[in-house]
Amino acid sequence: MTKQGKIILMAGIALVAALGVTRVAQAQSAPVSAALADATVGEKADGYLGIRGSVAANVRAEVESINIKRRAAYTQRAAARGVSVEAVAAATGCKTLSAVGAGRAYQLDDGFWRVRGAGDPAPVPGNCPAV
């Protein structure tokens, strides 16, 4: 597959996967929404939520539950497209991180947590295709 073909494939996977993740993310409780808003929970480059600080046990449990639902959605999409679960998750991470708002936490593929500032450009993991 050519480099351009890979970019198109990754962009397509990201779009379809992000639509499914959006539905999962909308099912968050008020405590997880608050944790996202105060940057103790954030999006990760691997397509999953992560915990960036101390959170209550119920928030931790819900983050784990959301990640299980995301993995199930990624697995289904990967099987349908003949690609790896990790590829779908990473493509979704690219799309999700591009929408991280100011004041929200995110983790790139280097493992370091950051909080997006008001004037900061959208975060882009190193594994994302240039589009």
C-alpha positions as CSV (number, residue, x, y, z in Angstrom):
1,M,0.0,0.0,0.0
2,T,1.3,3.5,-0.9
3,K,1.8,6.1,1.7
4,Q,-1.1,8.1,0.4
5,G,-3.3,5.0,0.6
6,K,-2.3,4.5,4.2
7,I,-3.2,8.1,5.0
8,I,-6.6,7.7,3.4
9,L,-7.2,4.4,5.3
10,M,-6.2,5.9,8.6
11,A,-8.3,9.0,8.1
12,G,-11.3,6.8,7.2
13,I,-10.8,4.5,10.2
14,A,-10.5,7.6,12.4
15,L,-13.7,9.1,11.2
16,V,-15.7,5.9,11.6
17,A,-14.2,5.0,14.9
18,A,-14.6,8.5,16.3
19,L,-18.3,8.4,15.6
20,G,-18.6,5.3,17.8
21,V,-16.4,6.7,20.5
22,T,-18.5,9.9,20.6
23,R,-21.5,7.8,21.5
24,V,-19.6,6.0,24.2
25,A,-18.2,9.3,25.5
26,Q,-21.6,10.9,25.7
27,A,-22.7,8.3,28.1
28,Q,-20.4,9.7,30.8
29,S,-21.7,10.5,34.3
30,A,-21.4,13.9,35.9
31,P,-18.4,12.8,38.0
32,V,-16.4,11.7,34.9
33,S,-17.5,14.9,33.0
34,A,-16.2,16.9,36.0
35,A,-13.0,14.9,36.1
36,L,-12.5,15.7,32.4
37,A,-13.2,19.4,33.0
38,D,-10.7,19.6,35.9
39,A,-8.1,17.7,33.9
40,T,-7.7,14.7,36.3
41,V,-9.0,12.5,33.5
42,G,-8.0,13.0,29.9
43,E,-7.8,11.5,26.4
44,K,-4.8,9.5,25.4
45,A,-3.1,9.0,22.0
46,D,-3.9,5.3,22.2
47,G,-7.7,6.0,21.9
48,Y,-8.6,5.5,25.6
49,L,-9.3,7.7,28.6
50,G,-6.6,7.9,31.2
51,I,-6.4,9.1,34.8
52,R,-4.0,12.1,35.4
53,G,-4.2,12.5,39.1
54,S,-6.3,11.3,42.1
55,V,-9.9,10.5,41.4
56,A,-12.6,8.9,43.4
57,A,-13.1,5.2,43.1
58,N,-16.4,5.6,41.2
59,V,-14.7,7.8,38.6
60,R,-11.9,5.3,38.2
61,A,-14.4,2.5,37.8
62,E,-16.4,4.5,35.2
63,V,-13.2,5.3,33.2
64,E,-12.4,1.6,33.1
65,S,-15.9,0.9,32.0
66,I,-15.8,3.5,29.2
67,N,-12.4,2.0,28.1
68,I,-13.9,-1.5,28.0
69,K,-16.7,-0.2,25.8
70,R,-14.3,1.6,23.6
71,R,-12.2,-1.5,23.2
72,A,-15.3,-3.5,22.2
73,A,-16.2,-0.8,19.6
74,Y,-12.6,-0.8,18.3
75,T,-12.5,-4.6,18.1
76,Q,-15.8,-4.7,16.1
77,R,-14.5,-2.1,13.7
78,A,-11.1,-3.7,13.3
79,A,-12.7,-7.1,12.5
80,A,-15.0,-5.5,9.9
81,R,-12.1,-3.7,8.2
82,G,-9.4,-6.4,8.6
83,V,-7.0,-4.2,10.6
84,S,-5.7,-4.4,14.1
85,V,-7.6,-3.2,17.2
86,E,-4.6,-1.0,18.0
87,A,-4.7,0.6,14.6
88,V,-8.4,1.5,15.0
89,A,-7.8,2.7,18.6
90,A,-4.8,4.9,17.5
91,A,-6.7,6.3,14.6
92,T,-9.5,7.2,17.0
93,G,-6.9,8.7,19.4
94,C,-5.7,11.0,16.5
95,K,-9.3,12.2,15.9
96,T,-10.2,12.5,19.6
97,L,-7.0,14.5,20.5
98,S,-7.6,16.9,17.7
99,A,-10.9,17.9,19.5
100,V,-9.4,18.3,23.0
101,G,-10.6,21.6,24.3
102,A,-8.7,24.3,26.2
103,G,-8.2,23.3,29.9
104,R,-8.5,19.6,29.1
105,A,-5.8,17.0,29.8
106,Y,-4.3,14.8,27.1
107,Q,-1.5,12.3,26.8
108,L,0.6,12.0,23.7
109,D,2.4,8.8,22.7
110,D,5.4,10.0,24.8
111,G,3.5,9.2,28.0
112,F,3.5,12.7,29.4
113,W,0.3,14.4,30.4
114,R,-0.4,18.0,29.2
115,V,-3.2,20.4,29.6
116,R,-4.2,22.3,26.4
117,G,-3.9,26.1,26.8
118,A,-6.4,28.5,25.3
119,G,-4.1,29.4,22.4
120,D,-2.4,26.1,21.9
121,P,-2.8,24.2,18.7
122,A,-4.6,20.9,18.7
123,P,-2.4,18.1,20.0
124,V,-1.2,15.6,17.4
125,P,0.3,12.2,18.3
126,G,3.4,11.2,16.3
127,N,1.6,8.2,14.8
128,C,-1.1,10.4,13.2
129,P,-1.1,10.8,9.4
130,A,-0.6,14.3,8.1
131,V,-3.9,15.3,6.5
